[in-house]
Amino acid sequence: MNQLDTALAPKEKLVADLKVVVTDAEELLAATASQTGEKIAELRERMQTNLRLARLKLADAEAALRESTRQVAKATDHYVHENPWKAIGIAAGAGLLVGMLIGRR
């Protein structure tokens, strides 16, 4: 795993975690739909507003993550085309290292 993959992994996990939180909050809103009272109505309204904002931010985060991934792929492609033998050497070294680690088990 290179440094760029390592940098993207936490962002991907954050997006996945946010999706779970949004889904759970939507389920909570649906489950409390029959509840009445001024405070509950106020809380539900605030939650719906916050959920809308969270969905927008989540969409922005996903778009940024996709763009980062696209840029990483372009940079990798450019590097490999500019330095094919170096890329082959790095891939061979990584394969050898992985093979040695697997062989130790």
Order of alpha helices (4+ residues) and beta strands (2+ residues): alpha-alpha-alpha
